[in-house]
Amino acid sequence: MDPFDAGAGGLLKQPKSVWATAGASVVAFMGIGLVDPILPSIAQGLDATAGQVSLLFTSYFLITAVAMLVTGFVSSRIGGKKTLLLGLAFVVVFAGLAGTSGSVGELVGYRAGWGLGNALFVSTALAVIVGAAAGGSAAAILLYESALGLGMACGPLLGALLGDASWRYPFFGTAFLMAVGFLCITVFLREQPKPARKTSLLDPLKALGHGGLASAAVSAFFYNYTFFTVLAFTPFVLNMSPYRSGAVFFAWGVLLAVFSVIVAPRLQKRFGSLKVLGGSLVLLAADVLVLGYGSHTAAVVCTILSGAFIGVNNTVYTELALGVSDAPRPVASAGYNFVRWFAAAAAPYFAPKIEEWTDIHIPFVVAAVTAVVGAAVVVVRRKALIHRAADLEPRHATEDSVAVFAN
């Protein structure tokens, strides 16, 4: 079955509930890159340093990581729809409050509350889309990755457009859009059956006892450090106006979306998931090295180009996390995200610190090294990461080739 087929069960033929959840997911992912173009403006407006402003990412993802242990516990008790709405409500409140911040400390604190809401929503959204989508997990995962890519592309653009007038407006804009998402899910999404077994707080940690899932999470941890060095530290290196920075990261997000949804599945079919992931991580390492040591023009080009490698990596890692172990998808996803989001919290904090201790190039050297370490984990733990023997060889067209790891 082709997940891009517009017929019944294809990517474009989905119930309204799926589109409502996917649409809200776009806005949720917009919140990640929203602050990119306005980081220098926030620093200027609140009289803060680059390191202090980068804590907007650190607080957001630190809370997101810890909250991953709670999301399954909550959703298995109150249901997927109520969990989505709870997460959206948190985002609406804290994104709105972020726009009223009078100091960088307040803004960092509100971003932490935003991160809690985003964790509740994002971790549940994939399971809801998979459960409600027509056409099986292949179409569902691609739709989710499409939402991720579109959100990551549009976030910087929205941040630039609204942030050119005031750094506060992007936060108010996000609160408004998430309120719209809240209404859409309330109207269109039916409550899904609760799991037969309630998830405990320790289930995601127990799931990491599976060697394959633990290996995927550890590899993704190092990859995410590279990813968020690019996302959180590069705006200060580029030192552009919000419009120009927004345009750069919009192009970055477009490549991320195209490569995650269209290119990655085709590469996987031809070469196999693990070869694609290892190669993409090595290329990402080379890209960030040039970003760090090249001219300003080279830095712009490499920032945009990194979106292609990040898009490929995101798709493969998502499928690995969902399918490499026998744990229920929400539990496996929570355990995997618990590990990897710690790197997303660490990179924005350490990159400016490393620059202070050394020079502006070294944070990118560290990011290149972490990408290579992520690739090394994939190579060393290859057998643990293979869920089906058929993936030992390059995949060809099969009934469910896009999501061979997802079932």
C-alpha positions as CSV (number, residue, x, y, z in Angstrom):
1,M,0.0,0.0,0.0
2,D,1.3,3.5,-0.9
3,P,0.8,5.9,2.0
4,F,0.8,8.8,-0.4
5,D,-2.1,7.3,-2.3
6,A,-5.0,9.8,-2.3
7,G,-7.5,6.9,-2.2
8,A,-9.1,5.4,0.8
9,G,-6.6,5.1,3.6
10,G,-4.0,7.3,1.9
11,L,-2.2,10.2,3.4
12,L,-4.7,12.7,2.1
13,K,-7.9,10.8,2.9
14,Q,-8.1,11.0,6.7
15,P,-11.0,11.6,9.1
16,K,-11.6,15.2,10.4
17,S,-10.4,14.1,13.9
18,V,-7.0,13.2,12.4
19,W,-6.7,16.5,10.6
20,A,-7.7,18.4,13.7
21,T,-5.0,16.7,15.7
22,A,-2.4,17.1,13.0
23,G,-3.3,20.8,12.7
24,A,-2.8,21.3,16.4
25,S,0.5,19.4,16.1
26,V,1.7,21.8,13.5
27,V,1.2,24.7,16.0
28,A,2.8,22.7,18.8
29,F,5.9,22.1,16.7
30,M,5.9,25.8,15.7
31,G,6.5,26.6,19.3
32,I,9.9,24.9,19.2
33,G,11.4,27.1,16.5
34,L,9.2,30.1,17.1
35,V,11.9,32.0,19.2
36,D,14.8,31.3,16.9
37,P,14.6,34.6,14.8
38,I,13.8,36.7,17.9
39,L,16.5,35.4,20.3
40,P,18.7,38.4,19.7
41,S,15.6,40.7,20.0
42,I,14.6,39.0,23.3
43,A,18.2,39.4,24.6
44,Q,18.1,43.1,23.7
45,G,14.6,43.7,25.0
46,L,15.2,42.0,28.4
47,D,18.8,43.1,28.7
48,A,20.0,39.5,28.8
49,T,23.0,37.6,27.5
50,A,22.9,34.9,24.8
51,G,23.4,32.2,27.4
52,Q,20.5,33.5,29.5
53,V,18.2,33.7,26.5
54,S,19.2,30.2,25.4
55,L,17.7,28.9,28.6
56,L,14.3,29.4,26.9
57,F,15.1,26.1,25.2
58,T,16.7,24.5,28.2
59,S,13.8,25.0,30.6
60,Y,11.3,24.0,27.9
61,F,13.0,20.7,27.0
62,L,14.1,19.9,30.6
63,I,10.5,19.9,31.7
64,T,9.4,18.2,28.5
65,A,11.9,15.3,29.2
66,V,10.7,14.8,32.8
67,A,7.1,15.1,31.8
68,M,7.5,12.2,29.4
69,L,7.3,9.9,32.5
70,V,3.9,11.4,33.3
71,T,2.2,11.6,29.9
72,G,1.4,7.9,29.7
73,F,0.3,7.8,33.3
74,V,-2.2,10.7,32.6
75,S,-3.5,9.6,29.2
76,S,-4.1,6.0,30.3
77,R,-6.4,7.3,33.0
78,I,-8.2,10.2,31.5
79,G,-8.0,9.2,27.8
80,G,-6.2,10.6,24.8
81,K,-8.6,13.4,24.0
82,K,-8.6,14.9,27.5
83,T,-4.8,14.6,27.6
84,L,-4.5,16.5,24.4
85,L,-6.9,19.2,25.6
86,L,-5.0,19.5,29.0
87,G,-1.7,19.9,27.1
88,L,-3.2,22.5,24.8
89,A,-4.7,24.4,27.8
90,F,-1.2,24.6,29.4
91,V,0.3,25.9,26.2
92,V,-2.4,28.6,25.7
93,V,-1.9,29.8,29.3
94,F,1.9,29.8,29.5
95,A,2.5,31.0,25.9
96,G,0.2,33.9,26.7
97,L,2.0,34.6,30.0
98,A,5.4,34.4,28.2
99,G,4.4,37.4,26.1
100,T,3.9,39.5,29.3
101,S,7.3,38.7,30.8
102,G,9.2,41.5,32.4
103,S,12.5,39.6,32.9
104,V,14.3,36.8,31.3
105,G,13.8,34.7,34.5
106,E,10.0,35.0,34.1
107,L,10.2,34.1,30.4
108,V,12.3,31.0,31.2
109,G,9.8,30.0,33.8
110,Y,6.8,30.4,31.6
111,R,8.6,28.4,28.9
112,A,8.9,25.6,31.4
113,G,5.2,25.5,31.9
114,W,4.8,25.6,28.1
115,G,7.1,22.6,27.9
116,L,4.8,20.6,30.2
117,G,1.8,21.3,28.0
118,N,3.7,20.5,24.9
119,A,4.9,17.2,26.4
120,L,1.3,16.2,27.2
121,F,0.1,17.1,23.8
122,V,2.9,15.9,21.5
123,S,3.5,12.6,23.2
124,T,-0.2,11.8,23.0
125,A,-0.8,13.2,19.5
126,L,1.2,10.5,17.7
127,A,-0.7,7.7,19.4
128,V,-4.0,9.5,18.7
129,I,-3.2,9.9,15.0
130,V,-2.0,6.3,14.7
131,G,-5.2,5.1,16.4
132,A,-7.6,7.3,14.4
133,A,-5.9,7.4,11.0
134,A,-7.2,5.4,7.9
135,G,-4.6,3.4,6.1
136,G,-2.6,2.0,9.0
137,S,0.6,3.3,10.7
138,A,2.5,4.2,7.5
139,A,0.1,7.0,6.6
140,A,-0.2,8.1,10.2
141,I,3.5,8.4,10.8
142,L,4.0,10.3,7.6
143,L,1.2,12.7,8.5
144,Y,2.7,13.2,12.0
145,E,6.1,13.9,10.4
146,S,4.5,16.2,7.9
147,A,3.0,18.2,10.9
148,L,6.4,18.2,12.5
149,G,8.1,19.5,9.4
150,L,5.5,22.1,8.6
151,G,5.5,23.3,12.2
152,M,9.3,23.5,12.3
153,A,9.3,25.5,9.1
154,C,6.5,27.9,9.9
155,G,7.6,28.5,13.5
156,P,10.6,30.7,12.6
157,L,8.5,32.4,9.9
158,L,5.7,33.3,12.4
159,G,8.4,34.4,14.9
160,A,10.0,36.7,12.3
161,L,6.7,38.2,11.0
162,L,5.3,38.9,14.5
163,G,8.6,39.5,16.2
164,D,9.6,42.3,13.8
165,A,7.1,44.5,15.6
166,S,7.7,43.1,19.1
167,W,9.4,40.0,20.5
168,R,6.2,39.6,22.6
169,Y,3.8,39.1,19.7
170,P,4.9,35.6,18.7
171,F,4.0,34.3,22.1
172,F,0.6,35.8,21.9
173,G,0.2,34.5,18.4
174,T,1.0,31.0,19.5
175,A,-1.5,31.2,22.4
176,F,-4.2,32.2,19.9
177,L,-3.4,29.4,17.4
178,M,-3.3,26.8,20.2
179,A,-6.7,28.0,21.4
180,V,-8.0,27.4,17.9
181,G,-6.5,23.9,18.0
182,F,-8.2,23.3,21.4
183,L,-11.6,24.2,19.8
184,C,-11.0,22.0,16.8
185,I,-10.0,18.9,18.8
186,T,-13.0,19.5,21.2
187,V,-15.4,19.5,18.2
188,F,-13.9,16.9,15.8
189,L,-12.0,14.3,17.9
190,R,-14.0,11.5,19.5
191,E,-12.7,10.1,22.7
192,Q,-10.7,6.9,22.0
193,P,-11.0,3.9,24.2
194,K,-8.7,3.9,27.2
195,P,-6.0,1.3,27.3
196,A,-6.9,-2.0,29.0
197,R,-3.9,-1.5,31.3
198,K,-3.1,1.7,33.0
199,T,0.4,3.0,32.5
200,S,2.5,3.5,35.7
201,L,5.1,6.2,36.1
202,L,7.9,3.7,35.9
203,D,6.7,1.9,32.7
204,P,8.7,4.1,30.3
205,L,11.9,3.5,32.3
206,K,11.2,-0.2,32.3
207,A,10.7,-0.1,28.6
208,L,14.2,1.2,28.3
209,G,15.4,-2.1,29.6
210,H,15.0,-3.4,26.0
211,G,18.4,-3.1,24.3
212,G,17.0,-1.9,21.0
213,L,14.9,0.9,22.5
214,A,17.7,1.9,24.8
215,S,20.2,2.0,21.9
216,A,17.8,4.1,19.8
217,A,17.3,6.5,22.7
218,V,21.0,6.9,23.4
219,S,21.8,7.5,19.8
220,A,19.0,10.0,19.6
221,F,20.3,11.7,22.7
222,F,23.7,12.5,21.0
223,Y,21.9,13.4,17.7
224,N,19.6,15.8,19.6
225,Y,22.5,17.6,21.1
226,T,23.7,18.4,17.5
227,F,20.2,19.2,16.4
228,F,19.6,21.8,19.1
229,T,23.0,23.3,18.9
230,V,22.0,24.3,15.3
231,L,18.5,25.4,16.4
232,A,19.4,27.4,19.5
233,F,22.9,28.6,19.0
234,T,23.1,29.4,15.3
235,P,20.9,32.5,15.4
236,F,23.5,34.3,17.5
237,V,26.2,33.2,15.0
238,L,24.2,34.4,12.0
239,N,23.4,37.7,13.8
240,M,20.6,38.6,11.3
241,S,17.5,40.7,11.5
242,P,14.3,38.7,12.5
243,Y,13.1,38.7,8.9
244,R,16.4,37.3,7.5
245,S,16.8,34.8,10.3
246,G,13.2,33.7,9.9
247,A,13.7,33.2,6.2
248,V,16.8,31.1,6.8
249,F,15.0,28.8,9.3
250,F,11.9,28.7,7.2
251,A,14.0,27.3,4.3
252,W,15.6,25.0,6.9
253,G,12.2,23.8,8.0
254,V,11.0,23.2,4.4
255,L,14.0,20.9,3.8
256,L,13.2,19.2,7.1
257,A,9.6,18.6,6.0
258,V,10.5,17.4,2.5
259,F,13.2,15.0,3.6
260,S,11.3,13.6,6.5
261,V,8.1,12.9,4.5
262,I,9.3,12.3,0.9
263,V,13.0,11.6,0.8
264,A,13.6,9.5,3.9
265,P,11.1,6.7,3.1
266,R,12.6,6.3,-0.4
267,L,16.1,6.2,1.0
268,Q,15.0,3.6,3.6
269,K,13.4,1.4,0.9
270,R,16.6,1.4,-1.1
271,F,19.4,1.2,1.5
272,G,17.7,0.2,4.8
273,S,16.9,2.3,7.8
274,L,20.2,1.9,9.7
275,K,22.5,2.6,6.8
276,V,20.4,5.8,6.0
277,L,20.5,6.9,9.7
278,G,24.3,6.3,10.1
279,G,25.1,8.1,6.8
280,S,22.8,11.0,7.6
281,L,24.4,11.5,11.0
282,V,27.9,11.6,9.5
283,L,26.8,14.1,6.9
284,L,25.2,16.2,9.5
285,A,28.5,16.2,11.5
286,A,30.4,17.4,8.4
287,D,27.7,20.1,7.8
288,V,27.9,21.6,11.3
289,L,31.7,21.7,11.1
290,V,31.5,23.8,7.9
291,L,28.8,25.9,9.6
292,G,31.1,26.7,12.4
293,Y,34.3,27.4,10.5
294,G,33.0,28.7,7.1
295,S,32.2,32.2,6.0
296,H,28.9,33.9,6.9
297,T,27.4,32.7,3.5
298,A,28.6,29.2,4.2
299,A,27.0,29.3,7.7
300,V,23.7,30.3,6.1
301,V,23.8,27.6,3.5
302,C,24.9,24.9,6.0
303,T,22.1,26.0,8.4
304,I,19.6,25.5,5.7
305,L,21.2,22.2,4.5
306,S,21.2,20.7,8.0
307,G,17.4,20.6,7.7
308,A,17.7,17.8,5.1
309,F,19.7,15.6,7.4
310,I,17.6,16.4,10.4
311,G,14.5,15.5,8.5
312,V,15.8,12.1,7.5
313,N,17.0,11.4,11.1
314,N,13.7,12.4,12.6
315,T,11.7,10.0,10.5
316,V,14.1,7.0,11.1
317,Y,14.4,7.6,14.8
318,T,10.6,7.9,15.2
319,E,10.1,4.5,13.4
320,L,12.8,2.9,15.5
321,A,11.3,4.2,18.8
322,L,7.8,3.0,17.8
323,G,8.8,-0.4,16.5
324,V,12.1,-1.7,17.8
325,S,10.6,-3.1,21.1
326,D,7.5,-4.9,22.0
327,A,6.4,-2.2,24.5
328,P,3.1,-0.4,23.7
329,R,3.8,2.6,21.4
330,P,2.9,5.3,24.0
331,V,5.2,3.7,26.6
332,A,8.1,3.2,24.2
333,S,7.7,6.7,22.9
334,A,7.7,8.1,26.4
335,G,10.9,6.2,27.4
336,Y,12.6,7.2,24.2
337,N,11.7,10.9,24.5
338,F,12.6,11.0,28.2
339,V,16.2,10.2,27.2
340,R,16.6,12.3,24.1
341,W,15.0,15.5,25.3
342,F,17.6,15.9,27.9
343,A,20.1,16.6,25.1
344,A,17.7,19.2,23.7
345,A,17.8,20.9,27.2
346,A,21.6,20.5,27.4
347,A,22.7,21.9,24.1
348,P,21.2,25.4,24.4
349,Y,22.9,25.7,27.8
350,F,26.3,24.4,27.0
351,A,26.8,25.8,23.5
352,P,27.0,29.5,24.8
353,K,29.1,28.3,27.8
354,I,31.6,26.5,25.5
355,E,31.9,29.6,23.4
356,E,32.6,31.7,26.5
357,W,35.3,29.2,27.6
358,T,36.9,28.8,24.2
359,D,35.7,30.5,21.0
360,I,32.7,30.6,18.6
361,H,33.9,27.6,16.6
362,I,34.2,24.9,19.3
363,P,30.4,24.5,20.1
364,F,30.1,23.3,16.5
365,V,33.0,20.9,16.9
366,V,31.3,19.4,19.9
367,A,28.1,19.2,17.9
368,A,29.9,17.4,15.1
369,V,31.4,14.9,17.6
370,T,28.0,14.1,19.2
371,A,26.5,13.4,15.7
372,V,29.4,11.0,15.0
373,V,28.9,9.4,18.4
374,G,25.2,8.9,17.6
375,A,26.2,7.2,14.3
376,A,28.7,5.0,16.2
377,V,25.9,3.8,18.5
378,V,23.9,2.8,15.5
379,V,26.8,0.8,14.1
380,V,27.8,-0.9,17.3
381,R,24.3,-1.7,18.4
382,R,23.0,-2.6,14.9
383,K,21.8,-6.0,15.8
384,A,19.8,-4.7,18.8
385,L,18.2,-2.1,16.5
386,I,17.0,-4.5,13.9
387,H,13.5,-5.5,14.7
388,R,12.9,-7.6,11.6
389,A,15.4,-9.8,9.8
390,A,14.3,-8.4,6.5
391,D,15.9,-5.0,7.4
392,L,19.4,-6.6,7.3
393,E,19.3,-5.9,3.6
394,P,18.1,-2.8,1.7
395,R,14.3,-2.8,1.5
396,H,12.4,-2.9,-1.7
397,A,8.7,-2.2,-2.2
398,T,6.7,-4.0,0.4
399,E,3.1,-3.7,1.6
400,D,4.2,-1.5,4.5
401,S,7.7,-0.5,3.6
402,V,7.6,3.0,5.0
403,A,6.7,1.8,8.5
404,V,8.6,-1.5,8.8
405,F,9.7,-0.5,12.3
406,A,6.4,1.0,13.3
407,N,4.2,-2.1,13.7
